[in-house]
Amino acid sequence: MNGGIDTGDTAWMLVATALVLLMTPALGLFYAGLVRSKNTLNTFMMSIAAIAVATVTWAAVGYSLAFDGSGDLVGGLGNAFMQGVDFSPHAGTAIPELVFFAFQATFCIITTALISGAVVERMRFGAFLVFAAVWSVVVYAVLAHWSFGGGWLFERGTLDFAGGVPVEMASGFSALAAALVVGARKDYGRQALLPHNAVYVLLGAGLLWFGWFGFNGGSGFSTGQNSVLAFTNTLLCPAATLVVWFALDLFRGRKVTAIGAATAIIVGCVLITPAGGYVSPGWAMLLGALGAVPSYLLIVWRTRTRVDETLDVLAAHGTAGFIGILFIGFFAQKAWNGVSDGLLYGNAGQLLDQVLADLAAPAYAFVTTFLLLKLIGAVMPLRATDKEEAGGMDVSQHGEEAYATGEGAILLLPEERLGVPVADPG
């Protein structure tokens, strides 16, 4: 301990921050495998773009709006452009404010990247950059304040250990809004639009699970009991989800699919995100088992509709986050979390607080995202032309391809990629 700083807690939080940052390239790999080969780079680049854009907006105003002050709806600007963010301990922790800032930045980054899964293969890269910048401030920072930064849900006593409100439900219901505004891919419903690389998908999911130990385990901001509980539950819950998902796959199609297994890992990690530090290991496994079913059924149902929410962010994140928040209201156990019991242990009020979060967060995320994209669409095109979409977003948006196709490939010279004029060889 040095000046209120615990070096052990700080060391763990530095590692946890790096683990969560790794999750965004892992998400890019996961998403890239799920799309057609001609859109591989563009899909991955959306995750890389989120790292750049969300980090800058978080440092500029997002962190301050989320954590400066205790207003009901949004914080202040006292920490804008990182004013006062230094080596002193963050309130209620024994880690430097700088480390807390960086850890929370990685949450904003991956949440922004998650929404890209709803609009891949047709949204213009430039439009996504603008969307990511504004969304990370007007949606993510606001919901982070509600849940983590002293806002009205926090003050009511809503329990959200690692981001069921600002990460999971925010991304899932924003993804639904984005899919509706941008519209379906031109070939959606007319031909099979299949994942092009299941190995990428499995590897991305595995790396995401690895990073999630920092995501959930780090959300206790120490090496104490809540962090240890969340860390362990992050192993147990997804494993239970995988087992049930295997059974559902076998029952429905008599085959266990790789894409299904990868999706199950994500769903299980999302389910335990809000509940990780509040429920016992036994309840965490039950959450993983029960929560697999609605997410699975929603994915099956969605593919039969005209809603091209391409990579099922709503089912994997929005729905699973909703269930995780609600589960706390029933099964939170003060003997394990030291904070509050749920309905099963005699505290009906906790269930009411969780239900309010499940009503308010999806509504705010969906409506705000819908209006934001409508506004952006009024000043710039949101989606590629039919010709650009047919040729692939890699070439049309980046002038590159993930896989060399030989004759007919459209590639740019290094000088052209940098905008340097190239002399006509003729």
N, C-alpha and C positions, 0 to 999 in steps of 0.2 A: 504494500500500500504506500503510495507516494502522493501527498496532496489530495487525498480523496480518490485517487486512481488505484484500482486493483490491477496489477500487471497480468495476473492469470486470466481475469475476465477480459482484459484488453487483448491479450494474445489470442484467445478463443474468438473474439469478435472480428479480429483481423482475418483469421482463417475463414470464418463464416461469411464475411463480406466477399472474399475471393470465390468461395464456393457458389454464392448466389450469382455473382457476375458470370461465372462459367455457365450458368443455366441459360443465358440468352443465346450464346452461340450453339448450345445444345438444342435449344428450341429451334434455331435456324436449321440445324441438321434434321431434326424430327420433321419439321414442316416441309423441308426440301424433298425429303423422301416420299412424302405423301402426294406431291404434285407430279404433273407430267414433266418429262426430261427437259422440254424446251422452256420451262419456267423455273428451273432449279436455282439458278443464280439470283434471279430477281426475288424469289421467295426468301432465300438466305439473306440477301441484302436488306430486306425489310427489318430483320432482327438486328443486323449490324447498324442500320440507320437509327433504330430505337436507342442503342447504346449512346450514339453521338447526341441525338436531339434531346432525349429525356435527361441526360446528364446535365446539359447546359441549362435547360429550363428549370431543373431541380435546383441547381446552384443559384440561378437568377432569382426566382420567386417561389418555386414549388415547395421547397423545404420550409420556407418562412410561412407560407399560407397553411401548411399542414401542421406545423409545430410551434409557431410563435403566437402565444396567447391562448385564451380559453373561450373565445366566442363560440356560440352555439353552432354556427354554420361554417365559418372559415376563420383562419388565423389572421395575423397581421403581417406587416412588412418589416418588422424589426430585424429579421435575419436575412433580408433580401441581399443578394449578391454576397452571401456568406458573412455578413456583418455579425460579429460576436461569436462566430463558430471557431472555436480555438481548442486549446488543450485542457480547459477546465472540464470537470465532470458534467455529463448531461444529467439533468434533474432525475433523481430516483435511480440512478445507476452509478457504477464505479468505473465507467469508461469515458474517455475524452469525447467531447462534443463532435470533434472531427470524425471520429470512428462511427459514432451514431449517425452522423450525416451521410457518410459513405455507405453504411449498411442500408439505410433507408433509400438511398439513391438507387441501389440495385433492385429494390422492389419496384420503384417507379419505372425503371428501364424494362424489366421483363413484362410488367403488366401492359405497357404500351406495345411491346412486341407481340404479345399474345393476340391482340385484335387483328393483326395482319392475316391470321389464319382464316378469317371470314371473307377476305376480299382478294386473296391471291389469285393469280392467273388473269386478272383483268384491271386492277386499279393502277393508275399511273404512279410512278415512283415519286415524282414531284408533289403530287397531291397528297400522297401518304406522308411525306416529310412535313408538310404544313399541318395536316391532321394530327400527327404525332406530337408536334410542338404545342398545339393548343389543347389537345385532349389531356396531355400529361399535367396541365395546369388546372383546367376548369372541371375536369372529372376526377382524375386520380388524387390530386392534392386535396380537393374538397372532401372526398370520401375518406382519405387517410386522416384528415382532421377529425371527422365525425367519429372514427373508430379508435384512433391512436392518440390524437393530439389535443384532447380536451374538449372535443365537440359534444353535441347533444347525446349521441349514442354512448360515448365514453362516460359522460356524466350520469346517465341513467343506470349505468352498470352493465351494459351489454358486454359480453365476453367474446373477444375475437383475438386469439393468441397470435396468429401470424398473417392475417390478411384475408379472411373470408369475405369481408365487405369491400375493401379498396382494391384487392387484387383479383379474387376469383369471381365474385358476382359482378364487379365492375367490368372486367374484361368480357365475361360471358354475355351479359345483356347488352353491352356496347357492341359486341360482335354481331348480335342479332340485328341491331339497328343499322350497322354498317352494311350488312348483307342486303337488307331491304332497300337502302338508299342507292347503293352502287348497282344492284341488280345482279341477276344470274349470268353466268358465263354463257356465251352464245351456243355452245354445244350441250349445255346442261339439259338432261332429260331426253336427249336425242341419241347420245352415244355414251358408252362407258368411259368415264374419266377416272382412270385407275392410277394408284400410286406407282411410281416408276422404280423405287428402290426400297424394298422392305428392310434391308440391312441398315440403311441410313436411319430409318424410322426406329428400329430397335436400339441402335447405338445412341441416337438422340434421346430416346426415352430412358435408357440406362444412365446416361450422363445427367439427365434432369433429376432422376431419383437420387443420384449421388449428391448433386448440388442442393437438393431439398433438405438434406440433413443440416446444412448451414442455414437454409431458409427458415425451417422450423426450430431447429436447435438453437440458432442464434437469436431467436425472438424473445428469449428470456433475458438477454443482455448480460448473462453471467454464466458461470459454470455451476450454478445452483440446481436445486431439485426440479424446478419447472423446465429448465433447458434439458436436463437429463431425461425427464419424462417425455418431452416432445421429441427428442432425438430417438428414443426407443420406439415410441408410437409411430414414427415415420418409417420404421422398418416393418412394424406389424400390420398396420392398416393396409398399405398397398399389397402386401402379400396375401391378405385375406381377399382383397378385391380381385387379384389375379386368379385365385382358386375359383371364385364364383363366376368370373368371366369365362374361364375355361369351360365350366359346366354349362353356361348359357350358350356358348359357341357349339359345344357338342350336341346339346339338345336341339338347337336350331338348324345346324348344318352338318353335324357329325364330323366336323373338323375344327381343331383349335388353330386359329389364324395368327400369324405374326403381327399383323396390323392390330388385331384385337388385343393381343397381349400387351403391345406397346401402349395402346389407348388405356387399358386397364391400369397400368402403372401410373399414368398421369392422373386418372380419376381417383385412384387410391391416395395419391399424394395430396390432391386437392381436398378430398374429404377430411383428411386429418389436419390440414393447414389451420383452420380456425380453432379446432378442438384439441390440438396436440398437447398443450400444457394444462388442460382442464379435465381430461377424462382418464380413467385407469387404463392400463394395457389391455385388459379384457374387453372393456367397452370399445376401445380403439379397433380391435379386431372385428367386433360386431358391426361397428360403423362401416368398416371396409367391406364387409359381406353384404349388408343391407343396401348400402349406397351404390353398389355396383348395378343393381337392377334398374332403377329409374334412368340412370345415364345410358345404359345399354339400350333400353327400350326407346329412349328419345332419339338416339342415333339411328336405330332401325326405322323409326317413324319418319324422321326428317328426310331421309333419302327418298321417301315416297311423295314428298311435297314439292312445290315449286320454289321453296326457299333454299337458295344456294348458299347456305352458311357453311362454306366449303369444307373446313377442317374440324367442324363440330366443336367450336369453342364454347358454345352455349351448353352443350351436353357435358363436356369434360370439365369445364370450369364453372360456368354459371350455375348449373344444376347441382353439381357436387358441392360447390361452395355454399349454396342455399341449404342443402341437407346437413352439411357440417355445422353451420351456425345453429340450425334448429336442433340438432342432436345434443348440443351443449345444454339447451334448455331442459332437456329431459335427464341427461346422464352426467352432468358435471358433478364432481364429488369433492367437497372441501377437504376431506381426508387426504386426497391426492394433490389438489391444487392450492390449498391454503387460502382460497379466495371466496368461493361460493358453491353451494349445492344447486342441483337442478330439481325438477319436479319429482323425480323418483326418490329423492332424498328430502322431500318436504318443502321445497322452495318454489312455489308456483310463479312467483314474481320474476324469477330468472327466465322462465319460458316466455313470459310476456315481452321482456326486453329483447329476447332473441327474435321473436316474431316481428317486432317492430323493425328490426334491422333487415329482416328478410323481405319486408314490404317496401321500406324506404330506399334501400340501396339499388335494387334493380330498377325501380321507377326513375330515380335520378339519373342513373347511368344510361338507360335506354333513351329517355326523352332528350337529355342534353346532347348525347352523341348524334341522335337523329337530326336535331336542329343544327348542330355544328356542321355536319356533313352537307346538309342542305345549303347552308351559308357558304361553305367552301365551294360547293358545286355551282353556286350562282356566279362566282368570279373566275373559276378555272375548271376545265374538264376533269372529272374524277376518274374516268375509265378510258382505257385504250380504245382505238378504233377496232372494228371487226378485223381489218387486215393485220393490224399489229397483234391482236390477240391470236389470230390464226398462225402467224409466224412465230409466236412465242415472245414472252415478255423479256427474256434474257437479251435478245438481239435488239428489240425495239426500245428498251429502256436503258440498256447498258452497253450495247455494241459488243457483247461477249457471249460466249456459250460455255456451259458447264462441261460439255463433251464435244470434242472436235468431230464434225460431221463430214469433213472432206469436201468434195465438190459441192458447190452451192452454198457453203457456209458464208455468212456475212460477218466478218470480223474487222476490227479496227486496229490499225497500227498503234504502237505505244504513243507516238507523237499525236495521233488523232484523238486518243483517249484523253490526253492532256489539253486538247484544244489548240495544238500547234499546227499551223498550215503546213501541208506537205506538197512539195513541188510536183508538178505534173511530169511524169517520166517521159512523156512524149514531147 
